[in-house]
Amino acid sequence: MAWGALEPSMTLIPHRTVASQVAQVLRLEIAKGTWRGWLPGERALCETMQASRNTLRAALVQLRAEGIVEPSVGLGTRIVADPPVTREINSVKTIGVLIPEPIGRLRPLIALWIDELKDLLLAEGCRLRIYAGRQFYQVNPARNLERLVAQHGHEAWLLVRSTEAMQRWFAARNLPCLVAGSTFAEVSLPYYDLDYRSICRHAAGVLLRMGHRRIALLNCEARLAGDVDSETGFLEGVKRSSWPEATAEVWYHRDDVVSVERALGRMLDRKNPITGLVVSNSYAYLATTSVLAQRGLRIPRDISLISRDDDPFLGALTPAPARYVVSPHAFAKRALGSLLQLVAREPLTRSQTMLQPKFSVGGSVARAR
């Protein structure tokens, strides 16, 4: 089963919103022409607003009382008048965020830092609008991106888990844009990310110092820019070590249990199996522990594991995974300054901000037997 989804969605406001705040956001979006003729269905609006159905209905009652919308039995909610133009409507600043799938299906840590960023920007008078959909992550996303940007005139864009094609499209059009992640070679966009090259170089060194000489990196097959950096750092860690007999391999998973199981089988079903493994993607780490348990292998007695990534659910595993930890707030705060510069149309040259996470030792690494 793949960890993914297709439908686009848009998130505007934080979880703590009340009916009056939901009503105000609806007024703003109607005034801007986000929806014409009819509002989306209640289920879609609840997801968009991150509000309960009762809260949404209370907000719609307010708009109906103002003569802005009118419910039509069996059809939905019709827009019958434009809201009065207010200073807030004219002054609100917005940032469009692109993600590959609805926010509730992203890795928890990604959803958490986006939520943190949403609150930080709200305090600065800016709102996030999140657009989720695989159509923006295709091999050739130009048509979908053209349509999106033409329909939604945001002050800036934030790209999450972006592909090379997406990055090059935004760079070629000189749109105000920040990459949440690493950029590909020769892409001239500002970005910020964890230093995956240093992380995986360090992880290789940890395994080598614990006596492991046959180690591997189980990496994401999609090979986003951070994944490419991970491979580079992991192989550097072995090549630069003082153990010439050490060997390093890179295997790939497709963000699903089947591909993880297949890759582990190839690493383990041979005369000299690996004894240490670094895993990219916390879900893949979870799948790895399950597959190893089915094989009767114990962590770390039979094989040592390190997770490149962190997520809250990893803390529930035994033994606790060795992993690289950064707080969602710290990650979000690094984006804040650059985004505000883009919104203010201040010059923002291509720059890189690489975060150095803390290594949590855990209990999943032991000396090679």
MOSULSUL-V971886 format. One record per helix or strand of 2 or more residues. SS is the DSSP state (H for helix, E for strand). FROM is the first residue (numbers start at 1). LEN is the number of residues. If there is no record, write none. Layout:
<<SS | FROM | LEN> <SS | FROM | LEN>>
This chain:
<<H | 19 | 14> <H | 42 | 8> <H | 53 | 13> <E | 69 | 4> <E | 76 | 4> <H | 87 | 5> <E | 93 | 7> <H | 103 | 3> <H | 108 | 16> <E | 126 | 7> <H | 134 | 4> <H | 142 | 10> <E | 156 | 5> <H | 164 | 9> <E | 177 | 5> <E | 190 | 5> <H | 196 | 14> <E | 214 | 7> <H | 225 | 15> <E | 247 | 7> <H | 257 | 12> <E | 276 | 4> <H | 282 | 13> <E | 304 | 4> <H | 312 | 5> <E | 322 | 4> <H | 328 | 16> <E | 352 | 4> <E | 358 | 3>>
